[in-house]
Amino acid sequence: MEQSKQKIYFKGLNGVRFFAACAVIFHHIEHHKYWLGLENAWGSTLVDALGHKAVSLFFVLSGFLITYLLMAELEKTKDIAFFKFYLRRALRIWPLYFLVTIIAFFLLPQIVNLDSFGIHLQENFMQKLVLYLAILPNVARQAFDPVLGANQAWSIGVEEQFYLAWPVLIWLFRKNLFQFLIGFLAFKTSIDLALYLSKSYFVAGHSLHVPINFAYRMMHTFQIEQMTLGGIGAWVLYQQKAKFLALIYHPISKYGSMFGLVLMMFLPMHFFGASIIEGIVFTLFLMNLSTHPNASNSMEGPFFNFLGNLSYGVYMYHNICIILIIKMLMYFEVQLVNPTLFNVLLYGGSVIFTTFITAISYEYFESKVLKFKSRFMVIKSGVHPEAKADAKSAVGDVGSKISPIQNQ
């Protein structure tokens, strides 16, 4: 089968995307209850860990996939088509991102009473709107009060800033990519450590306290070290480094990463270096799930492919849907009559309503835009395992340094 008709595909990742998005929903349900003055479990161990670890999983997954595809493009064409790369990312991310931004800033406050957050939205309104439109929601998140309905977009800002720089860096250091990845990881960790120590040194009252704390918060959520760890996993896989792969696929790594993933979903980790530990565990988990020679196909099939298509939409729409469900239940005073029923309806309704809205959006909005994305692919990839050949044929003429365990 020819390369043009093939896609690089990693099995099992579609289900991971959707379940991670659902974990973020549960996290934000309690957060919105807290914001809106309802009885809540915000700050509890489970709620705190669940959403943050799910976002970390997204970051590692992005680093792994993007680095792998860029390496394949470099081997095939000896170059990176930067314009096509940025256009593909824009077609996938921007339409829904800007739609949710418009809804959160202009439509949602007109539909429901956002209480004090509706008032806060008007404070520094233009500054926040400009930051969102410039795809800097992570900056807005640290500088201003949350924008209800769009606060989750901070991670999209981190992803987009990563996408902006990563292909250029991969191209510049293409001849020494592994050394670059290790060096970049050390560089980011050094910055984090310097800010962590400075934050403790420049206490309240010092002229540098505010800017140092702001910089620390920014870099703490700018989790490109996790994307880099995903990229290291991609390099090991693409280059078929047998000794590294043997360690990654060893039963201790395989089952240890599964146990670690489950444990971390319930265990907050706020010490310095926690993001590195998360990144390592999640990289091991994803590689064993999707590329292990004996990986299970339990998270494969049309149902999981469908859910994988919806994962980005679920992530972007869910906060708006949560607010609408909460406000509807509060209108009928369900939380006063039966708090248990309130939570059952809130959790179930939020997942069902978000999935429903996302499915409609994907069918009639996102999929229409995504049709143009395929025109700008150099190395084809996708969420559907259309090619049933082994991995070497799945990437055609890219070369022999390809995972032998894709699409089996």
C-alpha positions in Angstrom: 0.0 0.0 0.0 1.4 3.4 -0.9 2.3 6.0 1.7 -0.2 8.5 0.4 -3.0 6.1 1.2 -1.7 5.1 4.7 -1.9 6.7 8.1 0.4 6.5 11.1 -1.9 5.3 13.8 -1.4 4.4 17.4 -4.0 2.1 18.8 -5.8 2.6 22.1 -5.3 6.4 22.4 -8.8 7.4 21.3 -10.3 5.9 24.5 -7.6 7.5 26.6 -8.4 11.0 25.2 -12.1 10.7 26.0 -11.7 9.3 29.5 -9.2 12.0 30.3 -11.7 14.6 29.1 -14.3 13.0 31.3 -11.9 13.2 34.3 -11.6 16.9 33.7 -15.4 17.2 33.6 -15.6 15.7 37.1 -12.9 18.0 38.3 -14.6 21.1 37.1 -18.1 20.1 38.3 -16.8 20.5 41.9 -14.9 23.6 41.0 -18.0 25.3 39.6 -20.0 24.2 42.6 -17.3 25.9 44.7 -17.3 29.1 42.6 -21.1 29.3 42.6 -21.4 28.9 46.4 -22.8 25.4 46.5 -21.9 22.5 48.8 -18.9 20.9 47.2 -15.9 18.6 47.4 -13.5 21.1 45.8 -10.0 20.8 47.4 -10.5 17.1 48.3 -7.7 14.7 47.3 -9.6 13.0 44.5 -11.1 16.1 42.9 -7.8 18.0 43.0 -5.8 15.2 41.4 -8.2 14.0 38.8 -8.3 17.0 36.5 -4.7 18.0 36.8 -3.4 14.5 36.0 -5.8 14.2 33.0 -4.4 17.5 31.6 -0.8 16.2 32.2 -1.8 13.1 30.2 -2.9 15.3 27.3 0.4 17.1 27.4 2.5 13.9 27.3 0.3 12.5 24.5 0.7 15.7 22.4 4.5 15.7 22.8 4.7 12.0 21.8 2.4 12.3 18.7 3.8 15.6 17.4 7.4 14.6 17.8 6.9 11.3 16.1 5.1 12.8 13.1 7.8 15.5 12.7 10.5 12.9 12.8 8.6 10.9 10.1 8.3 14.0 8.0 12.0 14.8 8.3 13.0 11.3 7.2 10.6 11.3 4.3 11.2 14.9 2.9 14.4 15.9 4.6 12.6 19.0 5.8 9.5 20.2 7.7 6.7 22.0 5.9 6.2 24.7 8.6 3.3 26.4 6.9 1.4 23.2 6.4 2.1 22.2 10.0 0.7 25.4 11.5 -2.3 25.4 9.1 -3.2 21.8 10.2 -3.0 22.8 13.9 -5.0 26.0 13.3 -7.7 24.0 11.4 -8.0 21.6 14.3 -7.8 23.9 17.2 -8.9 27.4 16.3 -12.5 27.1 15.1 -13.8 25.5 18.3 -11.4 27.5 20.5 -12.7 30.9 19.2 -16.3 29.7 19.2 -16.1 28.8 22.9 -14.3 32.1 23.6 -17.1 34.1 22.0 -19.8 32.1 23.8 -18.0 32.5 27.2 -17.4 36.3 26.8 -20.6 37.4 25.1 -23.4 34.8 25.1 -23.2 32.8 28.3 -23.5 35.9 30.6 -26.7 36.8 28.7 -28.2 33.4 29.1 -27.5 32.7 32.9 -26.6 34.8 35.9 -23.0 34.2 36.6 -23.2 35.9 40.0 -20.0 37.6 41.0 -18.1 36.1 38.1 -20.4 38.0 35.7 -19.3 41.2 37.4 -15.6 40.1 37.4 -15.9 39.4 33.7 -16.5 43.1 33.0 -13.4 44.1 35.0 -10.4 44.3 32.6 -12.8 42.9 29.9 -10.8 44.0 26.9 -7.5 42.9 28.4 -8.9 39.4 29.0 -10.6 39.2 25.6 -7.4 40.3 23.8 -5.3 37.7 25.6 -7.9 35.0 24.7 -8.0 36.1 21.0 -4.2 36.1 21.0 -4.4 32.5 22.2 -2.8 33.4 25.5 -5.5 32.1 27.9 -2.8 30.7 30.2 -1.6 34.3 30.7 -5.2 35.5 31.4 -5.7 32.7 33.8 -2.8 33.9 36.0 -3.4 37.6 35.6 -7.2 37.8 36.1 -10.3 36.2 37.6 -11.5 33.0 35.8 -13.7 33.5 32.7 -16.5 31.0 33.4 -17.0 28.7 30.4 -13.6 29.2 29.0 -11.2 28.9 31.9 -10.2 25.4 30.7 -8.7 26.9 27.6 -5.4 27.7 29.5 -4.1 24.3 28.5 -4.9 25.0 24.9 -2.8 28.1 25.1 0.1 26.0 26.4 -0.4 23.5 23.6 -0.5 26.2 20.9 2.6 27.8 22.2 4.4 24.4 22.2 3.2 23.8 18.6 4.5 27.2 17.6 8.1 26.5 18.7 8.4 22.7 18.5 8.7 22.1 14.7 11.3 24.8 14.5 13.3 23.3 17.3 13.0 19.8 15.9 14.3 21.1 12.6 17.2 23.1 14.1 18.4 20.1 16.2 17.4 17.3 13.8 20.9 15.9 13.7 21.2 15.7 17.5 17.6 15.3 18.4 18.0 13.1 21.5 20.7 15.4 23.0 18.4 18.4 22.3 15.4 16.7 24.0 17.5 15.9 27.1 19.0 19.4 27.1 15.7 21.1 26.7 14.2 19.0 29.6 17.1 20.0 31.8 16.8 23.7 30.7 13.0 23.9 31.6 13.6 22.1 34.9 16.4 24.5 35.7 14.1 27.5 35.1 11.4 25.9 37.3 13.9 25.3 40.1 15.3 28.8 40.0 11.8 30.3 40.2 10.8 27.8 42.9 13.7 28.8 45.1 13.3 32.5 44.3 9.6 32.4 45.3 10.7 31.2 48.7 13.4 33.9 49.0 11.5 36.9 47.8 8.7 36.9 50.4 5.7 39.3 50.6 6.8 42.9 50.8 9.8 42.5 48.6 9.6 44.4 45.3 10.2 41.2 43.3 7.6 39.1 45.2 4.7 39.7 42.8 6.6 39.3 39.5 8.5 36.3 40.8 5.3 34.6 41.9 3.6 35.4 38.6 6.5 34.0 36.7 6.5 30.9 38.9 2.8 30.3 38.4 3.2 30.8 34.6 6.0 28.3 34.3 4.4 25.8 36.7 1.5 25.5 34.3 3.6 25.8 31.2 4.2 22.0 31.3 6.4 21.6 28.3 8.7 19.3 30.2 5.9 16.7 30.0 5.6 17.2 26.3 9.3 16.8 26.0 9.2 13.5 27.9 6.5 12.4 25.4 8.9 13.5 22.7 11.7 11.4 24.2 9.4 8.4 24.1 8.6 9.1 20.4 12.4 9.3 19.6 13.0 6.0 21.3 10.2 4.4 19.4 11.0 5.9 16.0 14.7 5.1 16.2 13.8 1.6 17.5 16.3 1.8 20.4 16.1 -1.8 21.4 17.6 -1.5 24.9 15.3 1.4 25.8 12.3 -0.3 24.4 13.1 -3.5 26.3 13.0 -1.4 29.5 9.8 0.4 28.5 8.1 -2.9 27.6 9.4 -4.8 30.6 6.5 -6.1 32.8 7.7 -3.9 35.7 7.4 -0.8 33.5 4.2 -1.9 31.9 2.2 -2.7 35.0 4.0 -0.2 37.2 3.0 2.6 34.8 -0.7 1.4 34.9 -0.6 1.3 38.7 1.1 4.7 38.8 -1.5 6.2 36.5 -4.4 5.0 38.6 -2.6 6.1 41.9 -1.8 9.5 40.5 -5.4 10.1 39.5 -6.3 9.9 43.2 -3.1 11.4 44.7 -2.2 15.1 44.5 1.5 15.8 43.9 2.6 19.3 44.8 6.3 18.9 45.4 9.0 20.1 43.1 9.6 17.7 40.3 6.2 16.1 40.4 5.5 17.0 36.8 8.6 15.1 35.7 7.4 12.0 37.6 4.0 12.3 36.0 5.5 12.7 32.5 7.7 9.6 32.9 4.8 7.4 34.2 2.4 8.7 31.5 4.9 8.2 28.7 5.5 4.6 29.8 1.8 4.0 30.1 0.9 5.4 26.7 3.7 3.6 24.9 2.8 0.3 26.5 -0.9 0.8 25.7 -0.4 1.8 22.1 2.9 0.3 20.9 3.7 -2.8 23.0 4.0 -5.9 20.9 1.4 -7.6 23.0 -0.8 -4.6 23.7 -4.5 -5.3 24.2 -7.0 -4.0 21.7 -9.6 -3.5 24.4 -9.7 0.2 23.8 -10.0 -0.1 20.0 -13.1 -0.2 17.7 -15.7 2.2 16.2 -17.0 3.2 19.6 -13.7 4.4 20.9 -12.8 6.0 17.6 -16.1 8.0 17.9 -15.2 9.0 21.4 -11.7 10.0 20.4 -13.1 12.3 17.7 -15.2 14.0 20.4 -12.5 14.4 23.1 -11.3 17.9 22.0 -14.9 19.1 21.8 -15.8 17.6 25.2 -12.8 19.4 26.7 -13.8 22.8 25.2 -17.6 22.6 25.7 -17.8 21.0 29.1 -17.6 24.0 31.4 -20.4 25.8 29.5 -22.5 22.7 29.7 -21.8 22.3 33.5 -22.8 25.9 34.2 -26.1 25.5 32.2 -26.9 22.2 34.0 -26.1 23.7 37.5 -28.2 26.8 36.8 -31.2 24.7 35.5 -31.1 22.5 38.6 -30.8 25.5 40.9 -33.8 27.1 39.2 -35.9 24.1 40.3 -34.1 24.2 43.7 -33.1 20.6 43.4 -30.1 21.2 45.6 -32.4 22.2 48.5 -35.0 19.5 48.1 -32.6 16.5 47.5 -28.8 17.2 47.4 -28.1 13.6 46.4 -30.4 13.8 43.4 -28.9 17.1 42.6 -25.4 15.6 42.3 -26.6 12.6 40.4 -28.4 14.8 37.8 -25.5 17.2 37.8 -22.8 14.6 37.1 -24.9 12.5 34.7 -26.4 15.5 33.0 -23.1 17.2 32.5 -21.5 14.2 30.8 -24.5 13.4 28.7 -25.2 17.0 27.7 -21.6 17.7 26.9 -21.3 14.6 24.8 -24.5 15.4 23.0 -23.5 19.0 22.2 -20.0 17.9 21.2 -21.4 15.2 18.8 -23.6 17.8 17.1 -20.7 20.2 16.9 -18.4 17.6 15.4 -20.9 16.4 12.9 -22.1 19.8 11.6 -19.1 22.1 12.4 -15.7 20.6 13.2 -15.8 17.8 10.6 -16.6 20.3 7.9 -13.4 22.2 8.8 -11.3 19.1 9.2 -12.0 18.1 5.6 -9.5 20.8 4.6 -6.9 19.6 7.1 -6.1 16.5 5.1 -5.0 18.6 2.1 -2.1 19.9 4.1 -0.8 16.6 5.5 2.8 15.6 4.6 2.8 12.5 6.8 -0.8 11.2 7.2 -2.0 10.4 10.6 -5.5 9.9 12.0 -7.8 8.6 14.7 -9.1 5.7 12.5 -7.0 2.5 11.9 -7.8 2.4 8.2 -4.6 0.5 7.3 -4.5 -3.0 8.6 -0.9 -3.6 7.5 2.0 -3.9 9.8 3.8 -0.8 11.0 6.5 -0.8 8.3 4.0 -0.8 5.6 1.8 1.7 7.6 4.4 4.4 7.0 5.3 3.3 3.5 8.6 4.7 2.3 9.5 6.7 5.4 12.0 4.1 6.2 12.8 1.1 8.4 13.1 3.0 11.6 9.5 2.7 12.4 7.7 1.0 15.2 7.0 -2.7 14.2 3.9 -2.8 16.4 1.4 -0.3 14.9 -1.9 -1.3 13.4 -1.5 -5.0 14.0 
